[in-house]
Amino acid sequence: MLRYSVGMLSIRVFGTNFPYGTLGINVLGSALMGIVVGVFTTTNLTSQDTKLFLTTGVIGGFTTFSTFSLDAAVLWERGQHLAAAAYVVASVIVSLMALILTMMVIRRHL
């Protein structure tokens, strides 16, 4: 429901020419994954079942990699090749950096 709400808000705010909602969700989801994994690797606060529920269930349900792939393909099919390439590169690099940076911050502070 949250993913849908963010997507609809993004369309209202930015329009449909670029998949800003999906990009934002993937970056935020990656940052959340960094926080959760950072906590898991530095503490024994949760069980393996809880870890899997949060990473695979909750965060995995929030992020939208399959939608990302579809959005990139649609941009490409529309002839927006530069936008498609920029979207793919930005999604991958910014999401990875968000995950890495948040994991580092959490690990340093726990």
URSULRA-V318967 format. One record per residue. N is the residue number from 1. SS is DSSP state (helix for helix, strand for strand, loop for the rest). OMEGA is omega as a letter, one per 40 degrees, with the letter a starting at -180 (none if undefined). Layout:
# URSULRA-V318967
N SS OMEGA
N SS OMEGA
This chain:
# URSULRA-V318967
1 loop i
2 helix i
3 helix i
4 helix a
5 helix i
6 helix i
7 helix i
8 helix i
9 helix i
10 helix i
11 helix i
12 helix a
13 helix a
14 helix a
15 loop a
16 loop a
17 loop a
18 loop a
19 loop a
20 helix a
21 helix i
22 helix i
23 helix i
24 helix i
25 helix a
26 helix i
27 helix i
28 helix i
29 helix i
30 helix i
31 helix i
32 helix i
33 helix i
34 helix i
35 helix a
36 helix i
37 helix i
38 helix i
39 helix a
40 helix a
41 helix a
42 helix a
43 loop i
44 loop a
45 loop a
46 loop i
47 loop i
48 helix i
49 helix i
50 helix i
51 helix i
52 helix i
53 helix a
54 helix a
55 helix a
56 helix a
57 helix a
58 helix a
59 helix i
60 helix i
61 helix a
62 helix a
63 loop a
64 loop a
65 helix i
66 helix i
67 helix i
68 helix a
69 helix i
70 helix i
71 helix i
72 helix i
73 helix i
74 helix i
75 helix a
76 helix a
77 helix i
78 loop a
79 loop i
80 loop a
81 helix i
82 helix i
83 helix i
84 helix i
85 helix i
86 helix i
87 helix a
88 helix a
89 helix a
90 helix a
91 helix a
92 helix a
93 helix a
94 helix i
95 helix i
96 helix i
97 helix i
98 helix i
99 helix a
100 helix a
101 helix a
102 helix i
103 helix a
104 helix a
105 helix a
106 helix a
107 helix a
108 helix a
109 helix i
110 loop none
